[in-house]
Amino acid sequence: MKRRVVVLVIAAGLVILIAGFSYAAYFARNVNSRHTSPGVASPCGKAVPSTDLQTFTIVPAQTTASYQVHENLVLRNLPDNVVIGKTQVVQGGFRIYSGPSPLVTDMKITVDLRTLKTDEDRRDYYVRQNYLESDTFPYAEFTSTCPQALPINYRDGQTITFQITGNLTLHGKTNKEVFDVQGKLAAGTVTGTATTTVYMTDFGIQPPNLADIAIAQNKVLITIAFTAKEG
């Protein structure tokens, strides 16, 4: 009788395991469907006056660049595990025209991908070596291509939202991306967040998949929580 129970338990376990791997294989085939690359952004908008331009520089100690991606962990029974990687090794800046028709222009942000950290060192090493290939492509760089108009009646300390269009270079490939920005200017300091959603395959990166056990989605949310000071 005991032997029969053991056999049934083992059989049930095998059924569950096989079902789990079957689901994982299905997930791997379907979660990362094809996505059409947006291509490269072209310069647009009117020329920016050379006067009344204020330059703002990113403060790395008060700035964080992060990515967020959903992954499926079969062996942990976590079909929607959220992975967040962060770094404060961020450089760059932008300029604000404060004349009659204010706008933000010349934005350039560089992130050191070699310093991205999640809650798992082994994952970080695996992603850097096999997917980001950060020894060869150490940086992600966003450069705006279109000046973005700001509210004419802007008040110091007022939070505003707008979009900034430009080119993101990652893993040796460049694509047009649009960041949603929320920020405010107060006492010579701009603080805010900029977010966009990108697809790994647009940049020649296959979503991480470890033997159909740990499978990442193609879609990635990028967030830059920034502080920039004038000068």
Secondary structure, 3 states (H helix, E strand, C coil): CHHHHHHHHHHHHHHHHHHHHHHHHHHHHHCCCCCCCCCCCCCCCCCCCCCCEEEEEECHHHCEEEEEEEEEECCCCEEEEEEEEEECCEEEEEEEECCCCCEEEEEEEEEEHHHCECCCHHHHHHHHHHHHCCCCCCEEEEEECCCEECCCCCCCCCCEEEEEEEEEEECCEEEEEEEEEEEEEECCEEEEEEEEEEEHHHHCCCCCEECCCEEECCEEEEEEEEEEEEC
